[in-house]
Amino acid sequence: MLDLNTLHLQDGSFVDETMREHQTDLLYQVQLANGDAAFIYFLFEHKSYPDPLVILQLLRYMVRFWEQQLKDGLPLAPIIPQVVYHGERPWNIPTDFHSLLKVPVVLHPYLPSFHYHLSDFSHLSDETIRGEIWLRVSL
């Protein structure tokens, strides 16, 4: 699906100044297997507990990115949202938007429909996280 050899870090951030104390974000462009471009958006949560509203934050940042693309005269590109979690408890929150809203399934076609990829490092010790280069880069 993704050609990770084509991963390129993009400039810019979509996290509010008021949120910077708790969050950072990274945006990468990557080529898809069919040659099209996609964006992978990483939102790093600096919380010690699972956040049931993280999907709203992701949606807000995704919309800001798309608005910037439109402002720049670019076509809207897909975004693959990612959440990296390293709290003490396992993440027990659904990763799809529909689960946030308790509405009948018949209304789902009228709602935003997406989910995010979760990397849950809660089962790893601090020593393991500090000792792994790829984890240090991620966190």
C-alpha positions as CSV (number, residue, x, y, z in Angstrom):
1,M,0.0,0.0,0.0
2,L,2.7,2.6,1.0
3,D,6.2,2.9,-0.4
4,L,8.1,3.8,2.8
5,N,11.3,4.5,0.9
6,T,9.5,7.7,-0.4
7,L,8.7,9.1,3.0
8,H,9.4,12.8,3.2
9,L,8.8,15.1,6.2
10,Q,6.6,18.1,5.4
11,D,6.8,21.6,6.9
12,G,4.1,22.9,9.1
13,S,2.0,22.0,12.1
14,F,-1.7,21.9,12.7
15,V,-1.6,21.8,16.5
16,D,-2.9,25.0,18.2
17,E,-0.3,27.0,20.3
18,T,-2.5,26.3,23.4
19,M,-2.2,22.5,22.7
20,R,1.6,22.4,22.1
21,E,2.2,21.7,25.8
22,H,0.5,18.3,25.4
23,Q,0.8,17.5,21.7
24,T,3.2,17.6,18.8
25,D,2.5,16.6,15.2
26,L,4.4,15.5,12.2
27,L,3.2,15.3,8.6
28,Y,4.9,13.0,6.0
29,Q,4.2,12.6,2.3
30,V,4.6,9.1,0.9
31,Q,3.9,7.4,-2.4
32,L,1.2,4.8,-2.6
33,A,1.7,1.6,-4.5
34,N,-0.2,3.0,-7.5
35,G,2.1,6.1,-7.7
36,D,-0.3,8.6,-6.1
37,A,0.7,10.7,-3.1
38,A,-0.7,10.4,0.4
39,F,0.0,12.1,3.6
40,I,0.6,10.3,7.0
41,Y,-0.3,12.6,9.9
42,F,1.2,11.7,13.3
43,L,-0.3,13.2,16.4
44,F,1.8,12.4,19.4
45,E,-0.2,12.6,22.6
46,H,1.7,13.5,25.7
47,K,-0.9,12.2,28.2
48,S,-0.8,9.5,30.7
49,Y,-4.4,8.3,30.0
50,P,-6.5,7.3,27.0
51,D,-8.3,10.3,25.5
52,P,-11.8,9.5,24.2
53,L,-11.8,12.7,22.2
54,V,-8.5,12.3,20.3
55,I,-10.5,11.4,17.2
56,L,-12.1,14.9,17.2
57,Q,-8.6,16.5,17.5
58,L,-7.5,14.4,14.5
59,L,-10.5,15.4,12.5
60,R,-9.8,19.1,13.3
61,Y,-6.2,18.9,12.3
62,M,-7.1,17.0,9.1
63,V,-9.6,19.6,8.1
64,R,-7.0,22.4,8.8
65,F,-4.5,20.6,6.5
66,W,-7.1,20.2,3.7
67,E,-8.1,23.9,4.1
68,Q,-4.5,24.9,3.6
69,Q,-4.2,22.7,0.5
70,L,-7.3,24.4,-1.0
71,K,-5.8,27.8,-0.1
72,D,-2.6,26.8,-1.9
73,G,-4.6,25.7,-4.9
74,L,-3.7,22.0,-4.4
75,P,-6.0,19.0,-4.8
76,L,-7.1,17.5,-1.5
77,A,-4.8,14.6,-0.5
78,P,-5.6,11.6,1.7
79,I,-4.4,11.6,5.2
80,I,-3.7,8.5,7.2
81,P,-4.1,9.5,10.9
82,Q,-1.8,7.9,13.5
83,V,-1.8,8.1,17.3
84,V,1.1,6.9,19.4
85,Y,0.2,6.3,23.0
86,H,2.6,5.6,25.8
87,G,0.4,5.9,29.0
88,E,0.4,3.5,31.9
89,R,-3.0,1.9,31.1
90,P,-3.8,0.1,27.8
91,W,-5.8,2.2,25.3
92,N,-9.4,1.0,25.5
93,I,-11.1,3.5,23.2
94,P,-12.4,2.7,19.8
95,T,-10.4,4.1,16.9
96,D,-13.3,4.8,14.6
97,F,-15.3,8.1,14.5
98,H,-18.7,6.4,14.5
99,S,-18.1,4.9,17.9
100,L,-17.8,8.4,19.3
101,L,-21.4,9.2,18.5
102,K,-24.1,7.0,19.9
103,V,-26.5,7.2,17.0
104,P,-28.4,4.5,15.1
105,V,-26.5,2.8,12.3
106,V,-29.0,4.2,9.8
107,L,-27.5,7.6,10.4
108,H,-23.9,6.6,9.8
109,P,-23.9,7.5,6.1
110,Y,-24.4,11.1,7.2
111,L,-21.4,11.3,9.5
112,P,-17.7,11.5,8.9
113,S,-16.3,8.0,8.5
114,F,-12.7,7.3,9.3
115,H,-10.5,5.7,11.9
116,Y,-6.9,6.2,13.0
117,H,-4.1,3.7,13.5
118,L,-3.1,3.3,17.1
119,S,0.4,2.3,18.3
120,D,-0.1,1.4,22.0
121,F,3.2,1.2,23.9
122,S,1.5,1.1,27.3
123,H,2.7,-2.5,27.7
124,L,6.4,-1.5,27.4
125,S,8.5,-0.3,30.4
126,D,10.1,3.1,30.4
127,E,13.5,1.4,30.1
128,T,12.4,-0.4,27.0
129,I,11.0,2.7,25.4
130,R,14.2,4.7,26.2
131,G,16.4,1.9,25.0
132,E,14.8,1.4,21.6
133,I,15.9,3.9,18.9
134,W,12.8,3.6,16.9
135,L,10.6,4.2,19.9
136,R,12.7,7.2,21.0
137,V,12.2,8.7,17.5
138,S,8.5,7.9,17.6
139,L,8.0,9.4,21.1
